[in-house]
Amino acid sequence: MLAKSQSLFSYLRSKLRFSLPLLIYWAFLLLMLFVFMKLAAEVYEKEGFWFDAPILTYLHSLQSPQLTRAALFITELGSGLVLGSASLILLMVFWLRSRWRDLFFFALAFGGTVLLNLSVKQVLGRIRPGLFPQLSQETSFSFPSGHTMASAGFLLSIFLLVRKHYPAYQWLAASLGVIIGLAIGISRPYLQVHFPSDVLAGWALTITWVLGLNLWYSHSRTKVEGD
């Protein structure tokens, strides 16, 4: 009886150890979805966020010619021209190397992020902040931040592909991705073209989409290999 109990305990412990990372993954994914839905609901109801104005005011107080030039350069890294060109080059590399699954995943991850951004912007129609003059002229809707979402979608997709094919470099990819993604996101409210809540929502929605897609992608790959 004792031997059977120990055997059952060992089995459950191994299963728990196996499933714990997946549970954490799901919990984080659902948390990001909740954050986005909460922010989107407030925007839909035309409610403001207590932290938007203080952060915009603080960032405005930091403005200087040097910081503004740096912010304009950084924000350009998240532009459609830069990310679109880099994405086309990456897709061509996948095509030439016949890496169809990577091509399909990246196209869905990055392309889906861009389409989600455009769709949500049209549905919610949030006007850009007008507390201080913009340092970069923008006329489209504000929520969520397009530069933030596009750059996060691109960088997170790259990290997941590096993690799959070149695991020895995954921490380098993660570090660079976080630094660049944060810099682009922060540059948007610094330039007074986005509310901080636009940026936060952009990160949350992008993480939800790309990590959710990666979960399906990994599951389908495992299923195919198992068959």
C-alpha positions in Angstrom: 0.0 0.0 0.0 2.8 2.4 0.9 4.6 1.6 -2.3 1.5 2.3 -4.3 1.0 5.7 -2.5 4.6 6.6 -3.2 4.2 5.6 -6.8 1.1 7.8 -7.1 2.8 10.7 -5.4 5.8 10.4 -7.7 3.4 10.4 -10.7 1.5 13.4 -9.6 4.7 15.3 -8.8 6.1 14.6 -12.2 2.9 15.8 -13.9 2.8 18.9 -11.8 6.4 19.7 -12.6 5.6 19.2 -16.3 2.5 21.3 -16.3 3.6 24.1 -14.0 5.4 26.2 -16.8 2.3 25.8 -19.0 0.0 27.0 -16.2 2.2 30.0 -15.6 2.2 30.7 -19.4 -1.6 30.5 -19.4 -1.9 32.7 -16.3 0.3 35.4 -17.8 -1.5 35.2 -21.1 -4.9 35.6 -19.4 -3.6 38.4 -17.2 -2.5 40.4 -20.3 -5.9 39.8 -21.9 -7.6 41.0 -18.8 -5.4 44.2 -18.7 -6.2 45.0 -22.3 -10.0 44.3 -21.9 -10.1 46.5 -18.8 -8.3 49.4 -20.5 -10.4 49.0 -23.7 -13.7 49.0 -21.6 -12.7 52.2 -19.9 -11.8 53.8 -23.3 -15.1 52.6 -24.8 -17.0 54.2 -21.9 -15.1 57.4 -22.5 -13.5 57.2 -19.1 -10.0 58.5 -18.4 -7.1 57.0 -16.5 -5.7 58.7 -13.4 -2.1 58.0 -14.4 -2.2 59.4 -18.0 -2.0 63.2 -17.2 0.6 63.0 -14.5 2.9 60.9 -16.6 2.5 63.1 -19.7 3.2 66.1 -17.5 6.3 64.6 -16.1 7.6 63.5 -19.5 6.9 67.0 -20.8 9.0 68.4 -18.0 11.9 66.3 -19.1 11.9 67.5 -22.7 15.1 68.8 -24.1 16.5 69.1 -27.6 18.8 66.1 -27.0 16.1 63.9 -25.6 13.7 64.9 -28.3 16.2 63.9 -31.0 16.8 60.6 -29.3 13.0 60.0 -28.9 12.4 60.8 -32.6 15.1 58.4 -33.6 13.9 55.6 -31.3 10.2 56.0 -32.3 11.2 55.7 -35.9 12.4 52.2 -35.2 8.8 51.3 -34.6 7.5 52.9 -37.8 5.8 51.1 -40.6 8.7 51.8 -43.0 11.4 50.2 -40.7 9.4 47.3 -39.4 7.7 46.6 -42.7 11.0 46.5 -44.5 12.6 44.3 -41.9 9.6 42.0 -42.0 9.7 41.6 -45.8 13.4 40.8 -45.6 12.8 38.2 -42.9 9.9 36.6 -44.9 12.1 36.4 -48.0 14.8 34.6 -46.0 12.2 32.1 -44.7 10.9 31.6 -48.2 14.3 31.1 -49.8 15.2 28.6 -47.0 11.8 26.8 -47.3 11.1 27.4 -43.6 7.3 27.5 -44.2 6.2 27.1 -40.6 8.4 30.0 -39.5 7.1 32.1 -42.4 3.5 31.3 -41.5 4.0 32.0 -37.8 5.8 35.3 -38.3 3.3 36.5 -40.9 0.4 35.7 -38.6 2.1 37.1 -35.5 3.3 40.4 -36.9 0.7 40.8 -39.5 -2.1 39.9 -37.0 -0.7 42.5 -34.6 -0.9 45.2 -37.1 -4.4 44.3 -38.2 -5.6 44.1 -34.6 -4.2 47.5 -33.9 -6.0 49.1 -36.9 -9.3 47.3 -36.1 -9.3 48.3 -32.4 -8.4 51.9 -33.3 -11.4 52.2 -35.6 -13.8 50.6 -33.1 -12.8 52.8 -30.1 -11.8 56.0 -31.9 -9.8 57.5 -29.1 -8.5 61.0 -29.8 -4.8 61.6 -29.2 -3.7 63.6 -26.1 -3.8 67.4 -26.2 -2.4 68.3 -22.9 0.9 69.5 -24.5 2.0 70.1 -28.1 2.9 67.1 -30.1 6.6 66.7 -31.0 5.7 64.4 -33.9 2.6 65.0 -35.9 0.1 62.2 -35.7 -3.5 62.4 -36.9 -4.9 58.8 -36.6 -6.7 57.4 -33.5 -4.7 56.9 -30.4 -5.8 53.6 -28.7 -3.8 51.4 -28.7 -0.4 52.6 -29.8 0.5 51.4 -33.3 4.2 51.9 -32.9 4.1 50.0 -29.6 2.2 47.1 -31.0 4.1 46.7 -34.2 7.5 46.8 -32.5 6.4 44.5 -29.7 4.8 42.1 -32.2 8.0 42.1 -34.3 10.4 41.7 -31.4 8.4 39.1 -29.5 8.1 37.0 -32.7 11.8 37.2 -33.3 12.5 36.1 -29.7 10.2 33.1 -30.0 11.9 32.1 -33.3 15.4 32.6 -31.8 14.3 30.5 -28.8 13.2 27.7 -31.1 16.2 27.6 -33.5 19.0 29.2 -31.5 18.3 28.7 -27.8 21.9 29.7 -26.8 21.0 33.3 -28.0 17.5 33.5 -26.5 18.6 35.6 -23.5 20.3 38.1 -25.8 17.2 38.3 -28.0 15.0 38.8 -24.9 17.2 41.5 -23.5 17.5 43.4 -26.7 13.8 43.0 -27.4 12.8 44.3 -23.9 15.1 47.3 -24.1 14.1 48.3 -27.7 10.4 47.6 -27.0 10.4 49.7 -23.8 12.3 52.5 -25.5 9.9 52.7 -28.4 6.9 52.5 -26.1 8.2 55.3 -23.8 9.1 57.5 -26.7 5.4 57.8 -27.7 4.1 59.6 -24.6 7.3 61.5 -24.4 6.5 62.9 -27.8 3.0 63.6 -26.5 1.4 61.6 -29.3 0.0 58.8 -27.1 -1.4 58.4 -23.6 0.6 56.0 -21.4 -2.6 53.8 -21.3 -2.4 53.5 -25.1 1.1 52.1 -24.8 0.2 49.7 -21.9 -2.8 48.5 -23.9 -0.6 47.9 -26.9 1.8 45.8 -25.0 -1.0 43.8 -23.4 -2.8 43.1 -26.6 0.3 42.2 -28.5 1.6 39.8 -25.8 -1.9 38.1 -25.7 -2.0 37.7 -29.5 1.6 36.5 -30.1 1.8 34.2 -27.1 -1.6 32.8 -27.8 -0.5 32.1 -31.4 2.7 30.6 -30.2 0.8 28.2 -27.9 -1.3 27.0 -30.9 1.8 26.9 -33.1 3.8 24.8 -30.6 0.8 22.5 -30.0 0.2 21.9 -33.7 3.9 21.1 -34.2 3.9 18.6 -31.4 0.8 17.0 -32.8 2.3 16.7 -36.2 5.5 15.2 -34.9 3.6 12.8 -32.7 1.5 11.6 -35.7 
